[in-house]
Amino acid sequence: MLNTRLTQAFDIEHPVVLAPMDLVSGSRLASAVAAAGGLGMIGGGYGDREWLKRELAAVNSARVGCGFITWSLARDPDLLDIALEHEPTAVMLSFGDPAPFAERVRAADVPLLCQVHTLDQARQALDAGADVIVGQGGEAGGHGVGSRSTFTLVPDIADLIAARSPETLLVAAGGVADGRGLAAALSLGADGVLVGTRFWATEEAAVSPLAHARAVGATGDDTIRTTVYDIVRQYPWPADYNARLLRNQFINRWHGREADLAARVPEAVTEFHTGVAEQDFDIANMIVGEAVGRVHEILPAGDIVRRMVREAADRLSRWAAGTATLGM
């Protein structure tokens, strides 16, 4: 057992939060994480309305929240109302100013999680009244800003929170895939962790078995930060953002040649959609972080939660015992 401010605030058994990965974190995965004692999160992503309604309705646990890409939510803001109607345990906003939505979340008496990648973003989230700051380092899969490491970003945000808003909780994200990562995050000043890649590689994730098989043989060195798929999927991400994915032939062909890719979008879009339909992951994208190197098998999500906490508790207790012995 690891009792932290996060477990107390959300009445959960373990300080482990599922990253709300777009389309991957559906009701099945979120419910499995919640059933194992963590905090499940539905991935509202870019705002597929019918998918969101279906997955929220299918949740079978009270400890499930919903996350959104903030700049995309701004284009269809009533999606937030759809989520709030289901009385989520939390709402998480990422990749944009949370202020326009914060009051609606607070009015529903739902905790607000804000994912940030820089200290300036952390200040903005505190100004918006975030209940939980999720500090995500550049190791993480998916989108982010800059190259701050989880190992340095989290303690920087911990110090900022201590000075400005001590009651605000802090969750670490980026590169956490096992008990070592959880123990390290708690040691850095976090109250828990948000986990993406390791839950992406679970039986309940909405991920192709072919993608899982490819990931099991990969290492963190096989990932790259790029905007190639933002161009081909025609998603208008703010200029400061890029995404970490698993390298493949499509990325190798176009990374560094983004202007050429933009000039050939119709052809590239056709190729991309064909690759997705055929589950050809030399073409289709695989959004994973450096922690993919810690993935050696596809397991049930509940097993991941329990193993992570057990390993972290063991490491922390052995460290504490060793420190006590040295101090005698």
Steps between C-alpha positions, in 0.01 A plus 500: 500500500619849413284759674547848352304823474375376161355176638334693781355772278352259246420214736708256298725223619807572288661829380483396135301688233427377150601751234190599298645383168285596201282202400739257676373572852144387457254378760653152516849622582385780731272263692779242534741753648230624738406145603865439591500801733631774273328795332371417153470769234304491174692657212274770359780603265400700195129466581334210320152570637337160444807312622513713813132447579529125448812457712375719786174305508688168511714585804437257786692677774450818697872580495524607136559846357537648153778691326494743210741670261422854607549685171280243326234519772483875437362422152219287646465611863173322572694172503599601851132507597459147365782384724374690804154345462660165583637635831866416430744462785721761331543701183848536353592780258820486296671707232346841545372764740261329746348828623204511257375165633613505863191672641264249336698212649504661844127578482439127450708429812742290294878511566700662220826345383722712274788344310800730451843478342667818625506715810312775318223255420498387864453861611214537252335185636533622858345832399207304352447321830621153409456243775773281353797594284626223272863574420590317180859463388618460143545125545123456468325373193275736312511878495701737710702820498875519515736242643467532877571171675256357752792466742557877511156637410313327784712635788494847342120490495495355853694803623269736310193336654651510849559873465172598334232241573604226744157334492532427126599143418776401258506197272807401298474381139750393239714189511316329786435134421586301811553518874835670461334787317227532761751496786713760323198727440400490867860575597500802267203649681204365301186363664459236231560417136314518171585204277447479126728267305488212750120506499502538120666157506223318688228256406224757557649778289337569164822417314567260214677176601738569211594832657548331836727239345712769340527695826617201703816485292571875514716715727484864600770568240247404233275797579520848353333839543351619173209688340470266201172345608346833599554609141360185343203479739443874442472583868576870563726462802653822639847558361682427828377139512635182351436136588705198602426186300664174403718542192390328182555526127249782459674714763843420361384614157346831608661615825717798410308542174182642650466770233509236228243294690269801535517548124393139442229468764226340283731219390639453853152498655391220268809300585449560873135394501585189300771415752257544789234286333751226424670528841830565324708665771776587261245765392249534785605686814579349840486762776728373775767653720851404602348265758422261214840350579355384833221309324588132461154345496135593465323459836164584656488860623422390854817294513699806396348714776561243773851412384600865471384584851647184652840565342498867602403423859772237521766735364399786726489280810841349422641848445353622828634197686843546349502869591400419857780245526757746369381760750550273800 
